Amino acid sequence: MPKPPVLTPQATDFPKWYQDVVSKAELADNGPVRGTMVIRPWAYGIWEQLQGQVDRRIKGAGAQNAYFPLLIPASYLQKEAEHVEGFAPELAVVTQGGGKELEEPAVIRPTSETIINSYFAKWINSYKDLPLRINNWSNVVRWELRPRLFLRTTEFLWQEGHTAHATADEAQGYAVGILEDVYRQVIVDVMGIPVIPGLKTDKERFAGAIRSWTVEGMMGDGKALQMGTSHELAQNFAKAFDIRFQDQNGEMQHPWQTSWGVSTRLLGAAIMVHGDDHGIRLSPRLAPTQVVVMQLAEDEPVAEAARATVQELLARGVRVELDDRVDRGFGRRATDWELKGAPVRIEIGKRDIEGGVATIADRVDRSKGPVPLTELVARTIEVLDGQHQRLYDEALTRRTERTVDVATVDEALEAAGSGFARIPWAILGVEGEEALAKQGVTVRCLVAADGGLPEPGADDLVAVVARAY
């Protein structure tokens, strides 16, 4: 077994452990401008896996990809008062271009509601143009005062979807559908992370929305992370940008709209939910490389067996990489792959070939043992098949054990010191929410009494309360 890397133990200092992992697993570096980041190949490979899974489901929900400009005229943001007020502290503004003062300053997009809606006003004229469903993969800039790689950075990558519908019910159904059938599904079924879907309070909802829906995850230290949001914008932006359509009765109407997005923050969640004191652990459904075949000797029979194993796994649809860097020490190589969270390592050396075996190392539980070469591929796939559920079950058990039902604000505050608290919204209310906020604790979402998504306007709401990233 390789020696553990020099990482700060999670139990000693979780934030420091996180920083160590991001650095030593070669996931990201700080960019030259404060708050920016350079995403390194392994982490970007994880993002590509997420991007592909999200993109496929978004298209399945009827949306099409498009692209909108990075620079937005400052006047566009002034058209929706609550929206500009919500983003004002985070804006980066360009005032010069080509060596001259610009006639109108341009805002580097913090989000694209304003520019997308200016084009929706051109594209929507009739009920036949609805629903209009557009998705935009891009970067955005929000000036971050307390940056942390992947979690809060001045520039980050994301997708943002925008739709327009003929009715409020259709818009609400679509917003909730994206939350449940795209975001929740990817986070649970691909990342192996249990999440709580719910409704944001008025204090926490997106600027310009009438409702914000969210999926919240518990990280390894018991804190919460908002992992995706979907918003009902009602007719606010439609009115601000004069978007109208002629309905089937010949009357002019404003459409009902939604917006929704997930970002590279999901990479931070992948690290913090499943990581251990040896690095990150990835579900094989998420890992850029699912299996690493390690050649342990400069020996032709060993090299031939390693190459053959790679080809067999490729033929079975496995994402596999050959590590034939025999000029480097085995311990360092194995430790590097452990840090990165490659789900399975196959180690093949001279003695293995002579004995007709190879060694399989399972990153999830760090078990390791010999397997006959004739069974190697089948056993490897068997290990991969079981890893996702084990990771999910571990995370769900932790969340269950660290979630407490409480009846007072003081009890909620105490419970939030180590995990989540659930308290009836009728007891907590706006005053209780404000009292918790003064202590650095927020209402992550409101759920129904049974833990499911609540109906808007329902009376039996339960607040999920936690400290958050």
C-alpha positions as CSV (number, residue, x, y, z in Angstrom):
1,M,0.0,0.0,0.0
2,P,1.5,3.4,-0.9
3,K,2.2,5.8,1.9
4,P,-0.4,8.4,2.6
5,P,0.3,11.8,1.0
6,V,1.1,14.8,3.1
7,L,-2.4,16.2,3.5
8,T,-3.8,18.0,6.4
9,P,-6.2,15.5,8.0
10,Q,-9.9,16.4,7.5
11,A,-10.6,16.1,11.2
12,T,-7.8,18.6,12.0
13,D,-8.6,21.4,9.5
14,F,-11.1,20.7,6.8
15,P,-10.6,23.9,4.8
16,K,-6.9,23.4,4.8
17,W,-7.4,19.8,3.7
18,Y,-9.4,21.1,0.8
19,Q,-6.7,23.5,-0.2
20,D,-4.1,20.8,0.0
21,V,-6.1,18.4,-2.2
22,V,-6.8,21.0,-4.8
23,S,-3.0,21.8,-5.0
24,K,-1.5,18.3,-4.6
25,A,-4.0,16.5,-6.8
26,E,-3.2,19.1,-9.5
27,L,-6.7,20.2,-9.9
28,A,-6.3,24.0,-10.1
29,D,-4.0,26.9,-9.5
30,N,-4.8,30.5,-8.5
31,G,-4.9,32.8,-11.6
32,P,-2.8,35.9,-11.9
33,V,-5.8,38.2,-11.1
34,R,-7.1,37.7,-7.6
35,G,-10.1,35.4,-7.5
36,T,-9.5,33.8,-10.9
37,M,-8.4,30.2,-11.4
38,V,-6.6,27.9,-13.8
39,I,-8.4,24.6,-14.1
40,R,-5.8,21.8,-14.7
41,P,-6.4,18.9,-17.0
42,W,-7.7,16.3,-14.5
43,A,-10.2,18.7,-13.0
44,Y,-11.2,19.9,-16.4
45,G,-11.8,16.3,-17.4
46,I,-14.2,16.0,-14.5
47,W,-16.0,19.1,-15.7
48,E,-16.2,17.7,-19.2
49,Q,-17.9,14.6,-17.8
50,L,-20.4,16.8,-15.9
51,Q,-20.9,19.1,-18.8
52,G,-21.7,16.2,-21.1
53,Q,-24.2,14.7,-18.7
54,V,-25.9,18.0,-18.0
55,D,-26.0,19.0,-21.6
56,R,-27.6,15.7,-22.8
57,R,-30.4,16.1,-20.2
58,I,-30.9,19.8,-21.0
59,K,-31.4,18.9,-24.7
60,G,-33.7,16.1,-23.6
61,A,-35.8,18.8,-21.9
62,G,-36.2,20.6,-25.2
63,A,-33.6,23.4,-24.9
64,Q,-31.1,24.3,-27.5
65,N,-27.6,25.7,-27.1
66,A,-26.7,29.2,-28.2
67,Y,-24.0,31.7,-27.3
68,F,-24.4,35.3,-26.1
69,P,-21.7,38.1,-25.7
70,L,-19.4,38.5,-22.7
71,L,-19.9,42.3,-22.7
72,I,-23.3,43.7,-21.8
73,P,-24.2,47.4,-22.2
74,A,-24.6,48.8,-18.7
75,S,-28.0,50.3,-19.6
76,Y,-29.4,46.7,-20.0
77,L,-28.9,46.0,-16.3
78,Q,-30.7,49.1,-15.3
79,K,-33.9,47.8,-16.9
80,E,-34.7,45.4,-14.1
81,A,-34.2,47.3,-10.8
82,E,-34.1,44.3,-8.4
83,H,-31.8,42.4,-10.7
84,V,-29.2,45.2,-10.9
85,E,-29.4,45.9,-7.2
86,G,-28.7,42.3,-6.4
87,F,-25.6,42.1,-8.6
88,A,-24.2,45.7,-8.2
89,P,-21.5,44.8,-5.6
90,E,-20.2,42.0,-7.9
91,L,-20.0,43.8,-11.2
92,A,-16.8,44.3,-13.3
93,V,-17.2,47.2,-15.7
94,V,-15.2,48.0,-18.8
95,T,-14.9,51.8,-19.4
96,Q,-12.1,51.9,-22.0
97,G,-11.6,50.2,-25.3
98,G,-9.2,50.7,-28.2
99,G,-7.4,53.4,-26.1
100,K,-10.6,55.5,-25.8
101,E,-13.3,56.1,-23.2
102,L,-16.4,54.1,-24.2
103,E,-19.5,56.0,-24.9
104,E,-21.4,53.5,-22.7
105,P,-19.6,51.3,-20.1
106,A,-19.9,47.6,-20.7
107,V,-20.5,45.1,-17.9
108,I,-18.7,41.7,-18.0
109,R,-21.6,39.4,-17.7
110,P,-22.3,38.3,-14.1
111,T,-25.3,36.4,-15.6
112,S,-27.1,36.8,-18.9
113,E,-30.7,37.5,-18.1
114,T,-30.5,41.0,-19.5
115,I,-28.8,40.4,-22.8
116,I,-30.7,37.2,-23.5
117,N,-34.0,38.9,-22.9
118,S,-33.1,41.8,-25.2
119,Y,-32.9,39.2,-28.0
120,F,-36.0,37.3,-26.8
121,A,-37.9,40.6,-27.4
122,K,-36.8,40.3,-31.1
123,W,-37.4,36.6,-31.5
124,I,-40.9,36.3,-29.8
125,N,-43.9,37.6,-31.6
126,S,-46.6,34.9,-31.5
127,Y,-47.7,32.1,-29.3
128,K,-46.3,29.9,-32.1
129,D,-42.8,31.1,-31.0
130,L,-43.4,29.6,-27.6
131,P,-42.0,27.9,-25.6
132,L,-38.6,29.3,-26.4
133,R,-35.9,27.3,-24.6
134,I,-32.2,28.4,-24.8
135,N,-29.1,27.3,-23.0
136,N,-25.8,29.1,-22.9
137,W,-22.4,27.5,-21.9
138,S,-20.1,30.3,-20.9
139,N,-17.9,31.9,-18.3
140,V,-19.2,34.7,-16.0
141,V,-17.5,37.2,-13.7
142,R,-18.7,38.2,-10.3
143,W,-16.1,40.1,-8.2
144,E,-15.5,37.8,-5.3
145,L,-14.1,39.3,-2.0
146,R,-13.4,35.9,-0.4
147,P,-12.3,33.6,-3.2
148,R,-11.9,29.8,-2.8
149,L,-11.0,27.7,-5.8
150,F,-14.0,26.1,-7.4
151,L,-16.4,27.3,-4.7
152,R,-16.2,31.0,-5.0
153,T,-14.1,32.6,-7.8
154,T,-14.3,35.8,-9.6
155,E,-14.6,34.0,-12.9
156,F,-16.1,30.6,-13.3
157,L,-17.6,28.3,-15.9
158,W,-21.3,27.4,-16.0
159,Q,-24.4,26.9,-18.1
160,E,-27.4,29.1,-17.8
161,G,-30.7,28.3,-19.3
162,H,-33.5,30.8,-20.2
163,T,-37.0,30.0,-21.3
164,A,-40.2,31.8,-22.2
165,H,-43.6,30.2,-21.9
166,A,-47.2,31.1,-22.6
167,T,-48.5,30.4,-19.0
168,A,-47.3,30.6,-15.4
169,D,-48.0,27.0,-14.8
170,E,-45.9,25.9,-17.8
171,A,-43.0,28.0,-16.6
172,Q,-43.2,26.7,-13.1
173,G,-43.4,23.1,-14.3
174,Y,-40.3,23.6,-16.5
175,A,-38.3,25.3,-13.7
176,V,-39.0,22.4,-11.3
177,G,-38.4,19.8,-14.1
178,I,-34.9,21.2,-14.7
179,L,-34.2,21.0,-11.0
180,E,-35.4,17.4,-10.6
181,D,-34.7,15.8,-14.0
182,V,-31.5,17.5,-14.9
183,Y,-29.6,18.8,-11.8
184,R,-30.8,16.4,-9.2
185,Q,-30.4,13.5,-11.5
186,V,-26.8,14.3,-12.5
187,I,-25.7,15.1,-9.0
188,V,-27.2,11.8,-7.6
189,D,-26.8,9.4,-10.5
190,V,-23.4,10.7,-11.9
191,M,-21.7,12.3,-8.9
192,G,-23.1,10.0,-6.2
193,I,-24.1,12.9,-4.0
194,P,-27.5,13.0,-2.1
195,V,-29.1,16.4,-2.3
196,I,-32.1,18.1,-0.8
197,P,-34.3,19.9,-3.4
198,G,-36.3,22.8,-2.0
199,L,-37.5,26.3,-2.3
200,K,-35.4,29.3,-1.4
201,T,-36.7,31.8,1.1
202,D,-37.5,35.4,-0.1
203,K,-34.2,36.5,1.5
204,E,-32.2,33.9,-0.5
205,R,-34.1,33.9,-3.8
206,F,-32.4,35.1,-7.0
207,A,-32.6,38.9,-7.7
208,G,-35.5,39.4,-10.1
209,A,-37.2,36.0,-9.5
210,I,-40.5,35.3,-7.8
211,R,-39.3,31.8,-6.7
212,S,-35.9,30.1,-6.6
213,W,-35.6,26.4,-6.4
214,T,-32.4,24.8,-5.2
215,V,-30.6,21.5,-4.6
216,E,-28.5,21.5,-1.5
217,G,-25.7,19.1,-0.6
218,M,-24.0,18.3,2.7
219,M,-20.2,18.4,2.5
220,G,-17.8,16.2,4.4
221,D,-17.6,18.7,7.3
222,G,-21.3,19.0,7.7
223,K,-21.6,22.4,5.9
224,A,-24.0,23.0,3.0
225,L,-23.3,23.8,-0.6
226,Q,-25.8,25.2,-3.1
227,M,-25.3,22.9,-6.1
228,G,-27.8,24.2,-8.6
229,T,-30.7,26.6,-8.9
230,S,-33.7,27.1,-11.1
231,H,-35.7,30.3,-11.0
232,E,-39.3,31.4,-11.9
233,L,-38.9,34.9,-13.2
234,A,-42.7,35.4,-13.8
235,Q,-43.1,38.3,-16.2
236,N,-40.6,40.6,-14.6
237,F,-38.0,40.6,-17.3
238,A,-40.6,40.3,-20.1
239,K,-42.1,43.6,-18.9
240,A,-38.7,45.2,-18.4
241,F,-37.6,44.3,-22.0
242,D,-41.0,44.6,-23.6
243,I,-41.2,40.9,-24.6
244,R,-44.7,40.3,-26.0
245,F,-46.6,37.7,-28.0
246,Q,-49.9,37.5,-29.7
247,D,-52.0,34.7,-28.1
248,Q,-54.5,32.5,-29.9
249,N,-57.2,35.1,-29.2
250,G,-55.2,37.8,-30.9
251,E,-54.4,39.6,-27.6
252,M,-50.9,40.7,-26.7
253,Q,-49.4,39.1,-23.7
254,H,-46.1,39.0,-21.7
255,P,-44.6,35.5,-21.5
256,W,-43.7,33.8,-18.3
257,Q,-40.0,33.0,-17.9
258,T,-37.4,30.8,-16.2
259,S,-33.6,30.8,-15.7
260,W,-31.4,28.0,-14.3
261,G,-27.8,27.1,-13.9
262,V,-25.0,24.9,-12.5
263,S,-21.3,25.8,-12.4
264,T,-17.8,24.6,-11.7
265,R,-18.8,24.8,-8.1
266,L,-19.8,21.2,-8.6
267,L,-16.1,20.3,-8.8
268,G,-15.8,21.6,-5.3
269,A,-18.6,19.4,-4.2
270,A,-17.1,16.4,-5.8
271,I,-13.9,17.0,-3.7
272,M,-15.6,17.8,-0.4
273,V,-18.3,15.1,-0.3
274,H,-16.3,12.0,-1.1
275,G,-12.7,13.0,-0.4
276,D,-10.7,11.4,2.3
277,D,-7.2,11.9,3.9
278,H,-5.6,10.4,0.8
279,G,-7.2,12.8,-1.7
280,I,-10.5,12.8,-3.7
281,R,-12.6,9.8,-4.5
282,L,-14.7,9.9,-7.7
283,S,-17.6,7.8,-8.8
284,P,-16.5,5.9,-12.0
285,R,-19.5,7.6,-13.7
286,L,-17.7,11.0,-13.1
287,A,-14.0,10.1,-13.4
288,P,-12.2,11.2,-16.6
289,T,-10.2,8.0,-16.3
290,Q,-12.0,5.1,-14.6
291,V,-9.1,2.6,-14.6
292,V,-5.4,3.2,-14.6
293,V,-3.3,0.3,-15.8
294,M,0.2,0.6,-14.2
295,Q,3.1,-1.1,-15.8
296,L,5.6,-1.8,-13.1
297,A,8.7,-2.9,-15.0
298,E,10.6,-2.3,-18.2
299,D,9.9,-5.8,-19.4
300,E,8.2,-6.8,-22.7
301,P,5.9,-9.4,-21.3
302,V,4.8,-7.0,-18.6
303,A,4.3,-4.2,-21.2
304,E,2.4,-6.5,-23.5
305,A,0.1,-7.6,-20.7
306,A,-0.6,-4.0,-19.7
307,R,-1.3,-2.9,-23.3
308,A,-3.6,-5.9,-23.8
309,T,-5.5,-5.1,-20.6
310,V,-6.0,-1.5,-21.8
311,Q,-7.4,-2.7,-25.1
312,E,-9.8,-5.2,-23.5
313,L,-11.1,-2.5,-21.2
314,L,-11.5,-0.1,-24.0
315,A,-13.5,-2.7,-25.9
316,R,-15.8,-2.9,-22.9
317,G,-16.4,0.8,-22.9
318,V,-14.2,1.7,-20.0
319,R,-12.3,5.0,-19.8
320,V,-8.8,3.6,-19.3
321,E,-5.2,5.0,-19.2
322,L,-1.9,3.2,-19.4
323,D,0.7,4.5,-16.9
324,D,4.0,3.1,-18.3
325,R,6.3,5.6,-16.5
326,V,8.6,2.9,-15.2
327,D,11.3,5.5,-14.7
328,R,9.4,6.9,-11.8
329,G,9.0,5.2,-8.4
330,F,5.9,3.0,-7.9
331,G,4.9,4.7,-4.6
332,R,4.9,8.2,-6.1
333,R,2.8,7.1,-9.1
334,A,0.3,5.2,-7.0
335,T,0.0,8.1,-4.6
336,D,-0.6,10.5,-7.5
337,W,-3.5,8.4,-8.8
338,E,-4.9,8.1,-5.2
339,L,-4.8,11.9,-4.9
340,K,-6.7,12.3,-8.1
341,G,-9.3,9.8,-7.2
342,A,-8.9,7.4,-10.1
343,P,-11.5,4.7,-9.2
344,V,-9.4,1.6,-10.0
345,R,-5.7,0.9,-10.4
346,I,-4.5,-2.3,-12.0
347,E,-0.8,-3.0,-11.2
348,I,1.1,-5.4,-13.4
349,G,4.7,-6.4,-12.6
350,K,7.1,-9.2,-13.4
351,R,6.1,-11.4,-10.5
352,D,2.5,-10.8,-11.3
353,I,3.0,-12.1,-14.9
354,E,5.0,-15.1,-13.6
355,G,2.2,-15.9,-11.2
356,G,-0.6,-15.3,-13.8
357,V,-2.1,-12.5,-11.7
358,A,-2.4,-8.7,-11.5
359,T,-3.4,-6.5,-8.6
360,I,-6.6,-4.5,-8.4
361,A,-6.7,-1.5,-6.1
362,D,-10.1,-0.1,-5.2
363,R,-9.9,3.7,-4.5
364,V,-13.2,3.8,-2.7
365,D,-12.2,1.6,0.3
366,R,-8.5,1.4,-0.6
367,S,-8.7,-2.4,-0.6
368,K,-6.1,-4.2,-2.8
369,G,-5.6,-7.8,-3.9
370,P,-4.4,-10.2,-6.6
371,V,-6.7,-11.3,-9.4
372,P,-6.1,-14.0,-12.0
373,L,-5.2,-12.5,-15.4
374,T,-8.0,-14.5,-17.0
375,E,-10.5,-12.8,-14.7
376,L,-8.9,-9.3,-14.6
377,V,-11.2,-7.4,-16.9
378,A,-14.5,-8.9,-15.5
379,R,-13.4,-8.3,-11.9
380,T,-12.4,-4.8,-12.7
381,I,-15.8,-4.0,-14.2
382,E,-17.4,-5.6,-11.1
383,V,-15.5,-3.3,-8.8
384,L,-16.4,-0.3,-10.9
385,D,-20.1,-1.3,-10.9
386,G,-20.2,-1.2,-7.1
387,Q,-18.3,2.0,-6.4
388,H,-21.0,4.6,-7.2
389,Q,-23.6,3.2,-4.8
390,R,-21.0,2.8,-2.0
391,L,-20.0,6.4,-2.3
392,Y,-23.7,7.6,-2.4
393,D,-24.6,5.4,0.6
394,E,-21.7,6.8,2.7
395,A,-22.7,10.4,1.9
396,L,-26.3,9.7,2.7
397,T,-25.5,8.0,6.0
398,R,-23.4,11.0,7.0
399,R,-26.2,13.4,6.1
400,T,-28.8,11.4,8.0
401,E,-26.6,11.1,11.1
402,R,-25.9,14.9,11.0
403,T,-29.4,16.1,10.5
404,V,-31.5,17.0,13.6
405,D,-35.1,18.0,13.9
406,V,-35.4,21.0,16.3
407,A,-38.1,23.2,17.8
408,T,-36.3,26.5,18.6
409,V,-33.9,28.9,17.0
410,D,-31.3,28.2,19.6
411,E,-31.5,24.5,18.9
412,A,-31.2,25.1,15.2
413,L,-28.1,27.2,15.8
414,E,-26.5,24.5,17.9
415,A,-27.3,21.8,15.4
416,A,-25.8,23.8,12.6
417,G,-22.5,23.6,14.3
418,S,-22.0,20.1,13.0
419,G,-24.6,19.5,10.3
420,F,-28.2,20.4,9.2
421,A,-31.2,21.3,11.3
422,R,-34.8,21.0,10.3
423,I,-37.3,23.4,11.9
424,P,-40.9,24.2,11.0
425,W,-41.0,27.5,9.1
426,A,-44.0,28.5,11.1
427,I,-41.7,28.5,14.2
428,L,-38.6,30.0,12.6
429,G,-40.1,32.6,10.3
430,V,-38.4,35.7,8.9
431,E,-37.3,36.9,12.3
432,G,-35.7,33.6,13.2
433,E,-34.0,33.5,9.8
434,E,-32.5,37.0,10.5
435,A,-31.4,35.9,13.9
436,L,-29.6,32.9,12.5
437,A,-28.0,34.9,9.7
438,K,-26.3,37.1,12.3
439,Q,-24.6,34.0,13.6
440,G,-23.5,32.9,10.1
441,V,-26.2,30.3,9.7
442,T,-28.7,30.4,6.7
443,V,-31.9,28.7,5.7
444,R,-30.7,26.6,2.8
445,C,-34.2,25.8,1.6
446,L,-37.8,25.1,2.5
447,V,-39.2,21.6,2.0
448,A,-42.5,19.9,2.6
449,A,-43.1,18.1,5.9
450,D,-42.2,14.8,4.2
451,G,-38.9,16.2,2.9
452,G,-40.1,16.6,-0.7
453,L,-40.5,19.7,-2.8
454,P,-43.1,22.0,-1.3
455,E,-46.1,23.4,-3.1
456,P,-45.8,27.2,-3.4
457,G,-47.9,28.8,-0.7
458,A,-48.1,25.6,1.4
459,D,-48.4,26.1,5.2
460,D,-46.5,23.1,6.5
461,L,-43.0,24.1,5.3
462,V,-39.9,22.9,7.0
463,A,-36.7,25.0,6.9
464,V,-33.4,23.2,6.4
465,V,-30.8,25.2,8.3
466,A,-27.0,25.0,8.1
467,R,-23.7,26.8,7.8
468,A,-22.7,27.0,4.2
469,Y,-19.9,27.6,1.8
